[in-house]
Amino acid sequence: MEALLDTWRINDRINRYLLDSIPPEALATALSKGKSVSGNLTHIHNVRLMWLKAAAPDLHEGQTKFDKEPVDHAALTERITSSGMAIEELVRRAGTPDGKIKGFKPHAAAFVGYLIAHESFHRAMVEIALRQAGIPLDDKSAYGAWEWGSR
């Protein structure tokens, strides 16, 4: 179970690593169609809250959904950190990788995989929006998001 929880924590740290590498003034950057940089990151947080509300309402308590933009860097960092810790606890409560998450099939390991796939997609959308706007991530940050052994 610890390996599964560690995998979740690495993914969560990568989200914050990416966020830390984005200049605050670039958060409003968007593709011609689709979410802005902050919109993709707030969506990650809000989807986590959706699962918490359905699967463990007690872990949802005290969490704050993003309802509108613009969103500032500090609020994004604070809320993504908080929801990441709550998701970790939700997975811990499943007991084993084969354990259950209420409302999700088949098991906790698949739930973590689902969330990581979802969040990775939105991290990619952030990077694409920044590149197309002429504000690419620096190489250290862009490649650093793939260094799971050191995140």
C-alpha positions as CSV (number, residue, x, y, z in Angstrom):
1,M,0.0,0.0,0.0
2,E,2.9,2.4,0.8
3,A,4.1,2.2,-2.8
4,L,0.6,3.2,-4.1
5,L,0.4,6.1,-1.7
6,D,4.0,7.2,-2.6
7,T,3.0,7.1,-6.3
8,W,0.1,9.4,-5.5
9,R,2.3,11.8,-3.5
10,I,4.8,12.0,-6.4
11,N,2.1,12.9,-8.8
12,D,0.8,15.5,-6.4
13,R,4.3,17.0,-5.9
14,I,4.7,17.2,-9.7
15,N,1.5,19.3,-9.9
16,R,3.0,21.7,-7.4
17,Y,6.4,21.6,-9.1
18,L,4.7,22.6,-12.3
19,L,2.7,25.3,-10.6
20,D,5.8,26.7,-9.0
21,S,7.5,27.0,-12.4
22,I,4.7,29.1,-13.9
23,P,5.1,32.9,-13.6
24,P,1.9,34.2,-11.8
25,E,1.2,36.5,-14.7
26,A,1.0,33.5,-17.0
27,L,-1.9,31.8,-15.1
28,A,-4.5,33.5,-17.3
29,T,-2.9,32.2,-20.5
30,A,-5.2,30.0,-22.6
31,L,-5.4,28.2,-25.9
32,S,-7.9,29.7,-28.4
33,K,-10.3,27.0,-27.2
34,G,-10.1,25.4,-23.9
35,K,-9.2,26.1,-20.3
36,S,-6.6,28.7,-19.2
37,V,-3.5,27.6,-17.3
38,S,-5.2,28.3,-14.0
39,G,-8.4,26.7,-15.4
40,N,-6.6,23.4,-15.9
41,L,-5.1,23.5,-12.5
42,T,-8.3,24.5,-10.8
43,H,-10.1,21.7,-12.7
44,I,-7.6,19.2,-11.2
45,H,-8.5,20.4,-7.7
46,N,-12.2,20.5,-8.3
47,V,-12.3,16.9,-9.7
48,R,-10.5,15.8,-6.6
49,L,-13.2,17.5,-4.5
50,M,-15.9,15.8,-6.6
51,W,-14.5,12.4,-5.7
52,L,-14.0,13.4,-2.0
53,K,-17.6,14.5,-1.7
54,A,-18.9,11.3,-3.2
55,A,-16.5,8.8,-1.5
56,A,-15.6,10.4,1.8
57,P,-17.7,13.5,2.7
58,D,-15.7,14.0,5.9
59,L,-12.5,14.5,3.8
60,H,-14.4,17.0,1.6
61,E,-15.2,19.2,4.6
62,G,-13.1,22.2,4.8
63,Q,-12.1,22.0,1.2
64,T,-12.9,24.9,-1.1
65,K,-13.9,24.6,-4.7
66,F,-12.7,27.1,-7.3
67,D,-15.8,28.7,-8.8
68,K,-14.3,31.4,-11.0
69,E,-11.1,32.9,-12.4
70,P,-8.7,34.5,-12.2
71,V,-7.1,32.5,-9.4
72,D,-3.9,33.5,-7.8
73,H,-0.8,31.4,-7.3
74,A,-1.0,31.1,-3.6
75,A,-4.6,30.0,-3.6
76,L,-3.8,27.3,-6.2
77,T,-0.9,26.0,-4.2
78,E,-2.8,26.0,-1.0
79,R,-5.9,24.2,-2.3
80,I,-4.0,21.7,-4.5
81,T,-1.9,20.8,-1.5
82,S,-4.9,20.3,0.7
83,S,-6.9,18.3,-1.8
84,G,-3.9,16.1,-2.6
85,M,-3.5,15.3,1.1
86,A,-7.2,14.4,1.3
87,I,-7.0,12.1,-1.7
88,E,-4.0,10.4,-0.1
89,E,-6.1,9.8,3.0
90,L,-9.0,8.5,0.9
91,V,-6.7,6.0,-0.8
92,R,-5.1,5.0,2.6
93,R,-8.6,4.2,3.9
94,A,-9.0,1.7,1.1
95,G,-6.5,-0.4,3.1
96,T,-4.9,-2.2,0.2
97,P,-4.4,-1.5,-3.5
98,D,-7.2,-3.9,-4.1
99,G,-9.4,-2.0,-1.6
100,K,-12.5,-0.1,-2.6
101,I,-13.1,3.6,-3.2
102,K,-16.8,4.3,-2.8
103,G,-18.3,5.0,-6.3
104,F,-15.3,3.9,-8.2
105,K,-14.6,0.5,-9.8
106,P,-12.6,-1.7,-9.8
107,H,-10.1,-0.8,-6.9
108,A,-7.9,1.8,-5.2
109,A,-5.0,1.2,-7.5
110,A,-7.1,1.9,-10.5
111,F,-8.5,5.0,-8.8
112,V,-5.0,6.4,-8.4
113,G,-4.2,5.5,-12.0
114,Y,-7.3,7.3,-13.1
115,L,-6.5,10.4,-11.2
116,I,-2.9,10.4,-12.4
117,A,-4.0,10.0,-16.0
118,H,-6.5,12.8,-15.6
119,E,-4.1,15.2,-13.9
120,S,-1.3,14.4,-16.4
121,F,-3.6,15.3,-19.3
122,H,-4.2,18.7,-17.7
123,R,-0.6,19.3,-17.0
124,A,0.1,18.7,-20.7
125,M,-2.6,21.2,-21.6
126,V,-0.9,23.8,-19.3
127,E,2.4,23.3,-21.0
128,I,0.8,23.5,-24.5
129,A,-1.0,26.7,-23.6
130,L,2.2,28.2,-22.3
131,R,4.3,27.1,-25.3
132,Q,1.7,28.5,-27.8
133,A,1.6,31.8,-26.0
134,G,5.4,32.1,-26.2
135,I,5.9,31.4,-22.5
136,P,7.4,27.9,-22.5
137,L,8.5,26.3,-19.3
138,D,12.3,26.4,-18.8
139,D,14.0,23.1,-19.6
140,K,14.7,22.3,-16.0
141,S,11.0,22.5,-15.2
142,A,9.7,20.8,-18.3
143,Y,12.0,17.8,-17.9
144,G,11.8,17.9,-14.1
145,A,8.1,16.9,-14.3
146,W,9.3,13.5,-15.6
147,E,11.8,12.9,-12.8
148,W,9.6,10.8,-10.6
149,G,12.6,9.5,-8.7
150,S,13.5,12.9,-7.4
151,R,10.0,14.4,-7.0
